[in-house]
Amino acid sequence: MPTIGTAPVFVARDAELAELVRVASRPPSVAVVEGEPGVGRSRLLEELAAHPVLASRVVWSARCGSFSRPCRLAPLVDALLEKSAVAAAHAAGFSPVTGVLRRLVPEWSPWLPPFPENADAETVRQQEFRAVREVLTGCGPAVLVLDDVHCADGDTWEFLRGLAASPAAALSVVVSAGTCGPRRFPPLRETAAHLSLAAFTAVQVRTLLDASFGRCAPDFAEAAHRRTSGIAVDLTALVQSVGDTAEALSADRLASATVPPIVRSRVSGLMAAIGPAARDVVRAAAVLGSPAGEPDLGAVAACAEIEGAVTEAVETGLLRDLGRGRYVSGSPLIAEAVYALLAGPQRCAMHGRAAARLAASADPFASLIARHARLAGDIAAWTQWTGVAVDNAIEDGRTEEASHLLEAALRDADLPRTARESFAVRLGRELPRSIAHAGTVRLLREILREWPLSKAARGEIRVHLGQVLINQVGKVEAGRLEIELGAADLGRRQALLARGLVTLALPHIGTVPVEENFRWLDEAEQVSKGEHDAGLLAAITANRLSARMQIADPEAWHEIADLPRAPESAEVCRQVARTYINLADAVAWNGHYPVARAYLATARRLIRDDHQPYLDALADGTELRLDLAMGEWASVAEKARAMLTRVDKDGSLAAEPLLVLGWYEYGQHRPTAALRSFDAAFALSAGSVPVQASAYAGRVAVHQAGKDLQAARRLAEFGLETVRRKNNWVWAAELMPFAVRTMLGLGQHVEARELLAEYRQGIDGKDAPVANASALLCRGMLTQARGETLAAGELLLGAAQAYSALPLPYFAAYADELAAGCFSEAGVRERAVASFTTAETTYASLGAAVDALRCRRSLRRCDPEMPRRGRKGYGEALSPRELEVARLAAQNLTNREIGERLFLSPRTVEIHVGRALRKLGLPSRTVLTADLLSDIP
């Protein structure tokens, strides 16, 4: 493999190199390396020639087709000239027949025997073969390495055939050749090896890049493999053109990188070396951009007979045979290079022929036809086929594809004015069902601002844009304004207006009180009276039921049974699925976690065969929260990060995975990362009050843990005011315990009691078990603050049991730990031990190592007989040196910095840190803090 990065590396061909070394070091032997152009045959032979095992042998090497002297046996002459000094040193032992080399290698004339006299041409030719063989074998044990023998002249080829048929005792022969073509090395004897080099796999590319740069992003390695098809020479050039450090190598930079000059030059040279028909076939493949058969290639290339041309193109590596009569460009990068070499008129003509060929097929691929028509300059055909492609995508449930097609067309300045309005309206219709990106929203706003549109079209676009701004962008006020402006233009189109109004009806939306959301819902119902649109009526029913569940109305459960089990139309089916997703979200905030799981399963069943990116993302966000709440922490962070790659990172759909990451990182005692995630979630959650309230709770928790109670108090008040203004206290269930504890820590006991009273009044009569558990936890903390420790312990234990029943294990463990502290303070040791044990077990099962360690220490104080962990000698306690090292590590010092302070080697420091972490039961030094070590004497 060629050099990449800051140092030469050779990876992914280790087995092949080892086999060649084995064969070359055991003469007489012959080895053949075959592979398509660019896969690394030459580099493999270079590594062989320089291998230490062959250091004691004479390595004669040359490359056929790139020799300095254009004559008979040219590559062999180059190999001999390269080792002139070696040959001169052994010239005394050469026989007279070697004199025939005077004409081939005149540089050797001073020490070669005389040229044979009176020999005819054929005799001289045979003597040249004998002379070359004698020199190759007469200078000691040797290896002949010839690259690209398929390009060798006829005499060299005949010489090699003879050498393979009758190997020399002290000579090993290693040659490389192309995989295809008429010239294949002759059958080999038992001593031979045959290696076939394929292009690098994605795993091999990742290994190569990791070896070159230390560590490479997986998405970059995959993208590099995809664009080069693993062809080594092109991979090297492409990576080097992107950057020379791991930090510089990103998939985005790779995607925007142009074809490197080395690749352009290589492809240009290969194109020049093949015939006109083969060149046209290669161009046709580049224009088509997808696998094609010979008839399609011939039609686009405008060639009648192309069988021989296809074979020639495949032999050069410019075309790849996929089997079953299908061919494609050697790699996407090769296709780009070939395409760039095409003259404009020729390119347009080929795209035109491609569009015509595809349009005439039995099953026309509309989006592909539209692309070729656009590149051919046929605007009418492009517009027509884009419309067909959008219809097909919508019919198949591929809403995102439909949105992408429409957006691309609307951004094209050549889109006819007659199509602009209809395409814009269609984009508006599809956008609420797909995942909207910021660029698409900006486009619709630009269209509304600058394009001449009919009132009906403008009104419809505004309503749909308003839905997107509210549901996906989190800009509730801007969305509400768009819907109100759209209402003025819609006239008698009441059904569409009702759809806009119903978007505002869910209580979690906006900062207005929930009563205002219900007013909008009532208005939507009034507007829709007399309408028979089943989808609209289902949407209103969905939001009415979801709204009631969001405020934890106990009567809402009775109406869920009336939802249709098997909706007849696709639109009603989508609305019912959305209902179940909204219900799952609502009951999850209320604390009915198993029910939320069941509702999500029902929703996924309903949209199983209907790709709905927006609904899928909503369901994924709720499922992440359920995983976190119910203690499924092992994979929750990975799933959250994966979701962030699927949604717009600046859209409201990213808020929930960021929120989940924040709580997970908080549980792992990574305060900086947790605060960063909570802040990011909060910034994107303007359209969802419960997400905002949870983000506030997380931020308060982080500041509280860091003992910055003033900052925690300020944030708590902001969060409480958000819930107070919304008038739905159910959503303060996470925030309340941290707010009350912060207030108690600041001595604000009266304020804490008043807050709890307000909270209990707000959740009174609500079916929200998590809110009730939270109220019980806050009561326990207030009771403890009054000095009534035993009563407080009972209340806190009740809270722990209430959380466990949900289940919400992390909060249950938190309540158990507080209860245990109260029982310990009250002198009820057995109950303290039981609660500490429960809390420690729960924390450990979640992977909350620092919390589990804190409970174990409390347990030891309560129960001196508790079994201890740790090494013999110091038992559970850290040795003085381990403690000293651990305290420095808690200050984020490196092993080297600690070693310099304590006069220890970095390796010794590493050992001490590892022992300290094992004794403390911590997973890594990232969770090691000064607070954890503060009570160790």
Buried (B, 14 or more C-beta within 10 A) or exposed (E): BBEBBEEEBBBBBEEBBEBBBEBBBEBBBBBBBBBBBBBBBBBBBBBBBEBEEBEEBBBBBBBBEEBEBEEBBBBBBBBBBBBEEBBBEEBEEBEEBBBBBBEBBEEBEEEBBEBBEEEEEEEBBEBBBBBBBBBBBBBEBBBBBBBBBBBBBEBBBBBBEBBBEEBBEBBBBBBBBBBBBEEBBEEBEEBBBEBEBEBBEBEBBBBBBBBBBEEBBEEBBBBBBBBBBBBBBBBBBBBBBBBBEBEEBBBEBBEEBEBBEBBBEBBBEBBEEBEEBBBBBBBBBBBBBEBBEBEBBBBBBEBEEBEEBBBBBBBBBBBBBEEEEBBBBBBBBBBBBBBBBBEEEEBBBBBBBBBBBBBEEEEBBBBBBBBBBBBBEBBEBBBBBBBBBBEBBBEEBBBBBBBBBBBBBBEBEEBEEEBBBEBBBBBBBBBBBBBBBEEBBEBBBEBBEEBEBEEBBBBBBBBBBBBBBBBBBBBBEBBBBBBBBBBEBBEEBBBBBBBBBBBBBBBBBBEBBBEBBBBBBEBBBEBBEEEEBBBBBBBBBBBBBBBBBBBBBEEBBEBBEEBBEEBEEBBBBBBBBBBBBBBBBBBBBBBBBEBBBBBBBBBBEBBEEBBBBBBBBBBBBBBBBBBBBBBBBEEBBEBBEEBBEBBBEEBBBBBBBBBBBBBBBBBBBBBEBBBBBBBBBBBBBBBBBBBBBBBBBBBBBBBBBBEBBEBBBBBBBBBBEBBBEBBBBBBBBBBBBBBBBBBBBBEBBEBBBEBBEEBBEBBEEBBBBBBBBBBBBBBBBBBBBEEBBBBBBBBBBBBBBBBBEBBBBBBBBBBBBBBBBBBBBBEBEEBBBBBBBBBBBBBBEBBBBBBBBBBBBBBBEBBEEBEEEBBEEBEBBBBEBBBBBBBBBBEEBEBEBBBEEBEBEBEBBBBBBEBBBEBBBBEEBEBBBEBBBEEEE
